[in-house]
């Protein structure tokens, strides 16, 4: 479990910084905070879409779903919070 968290942290380092900055921003909507909380719960939960005992596929669902969910949430943030990266 800890190895999975460390591995995902290295993959998501830049997105994690953006998420952290957005969570600390006073204009961040509540839906974003709830969404990030649900993503963290999914990551820490022993219940996965594909069990971890299945070789490669058990970890692959976390590696694919967590970054996709965070990028989707970050892409929908208002520009003043830091969600829009188009044009940068």
C-alpha positions, 0 to 999 in steps of 0.5 A: 500500500505504501509503495503504491502511494509513493509510486503514484506521488512520483507520477503525479508530482506536478498535478499534486502541487496544483491540487494542493495550491487549489485546495489552499486558494480561498476561491476554490469551489466546494465540489473540487474539495469533495472530488479530491477527497473522493479521489484520495479515498479511492486511492487509500481504499482497499476496494478497487475496480480491479483487485490488486492481486491481479498482476499488473492490472490491479495497480494499473487501475490506480495508475490510470484512474487517479491521474485522469480524475485529478486532471479532470477536476483541475481542468474544470477549476475557474481560471482565477484558482489556477485550473486553466492551463490552456494558453500557458 
